[in-house]
């Protein structure tokens, strides 16, 4: 149990990983959508997703050619994670970018 908690703290100790986790707590997203919202390169986003997955915070599902990432419901119920998500809200800027991304239908135009 201690190792799991340390992985979670490590994964969420980075601002970008925390931002992504808060986005995923709001909406399931593919890498293309995360790249659009965060204005980052795809390899960096993929590396971050691997770190969050290894910590047990996110899950991946396949939808055709896309890998869809979402926050694990079990992770959101953990006391340490729930406390973070209750106290640290998604920034207004990230929320605006998420809404814009969904309107643009990035996933529909992605060439993954």
C-alpha positions, 0 to 999 in steps of 0.5 A, a space after each residue: 500500500 505504501 508503494 502505491 501511495 508513493 507512486 500516486 504522490 510522485 505522479 501528481 507532484 508535477 504540475 502538468 501531470 496534475 493538470 492532465 489528471 484534473 482534465 481527465 477527471 472531467 472528460 475522457 480524452 485522446 492524446 490528440 485532444 490533450 496535445 491541443 489543450 496543453 499545446 505540447 508535443 505528442 511524445 511528451 503527452 504519451 510519456 505523462 500518460 504512461 506515468 499516470 497509468 503506472 500510478 493507477 490513476 488513469 485507464 486506457 480504452 480503445 475506440 477504433 484507432 484512438 486510445 482514450 484516457 480517463 481517470 480511474 473511478 477507483 482512483 478518484 475515490 481514494 482519500 488522498 486523490 479525492 482530497 486533491 480533486 476536492 481542493 484543487 480545481 481545474 483552472 478556468 483556462 484549462 476548462 475553457 481549452 477543454 470546452 474549445 477542444 470538444 467543440 473543434 472535434 479534434 478526435 474526429 480530425 486526428 490522424 493517429 
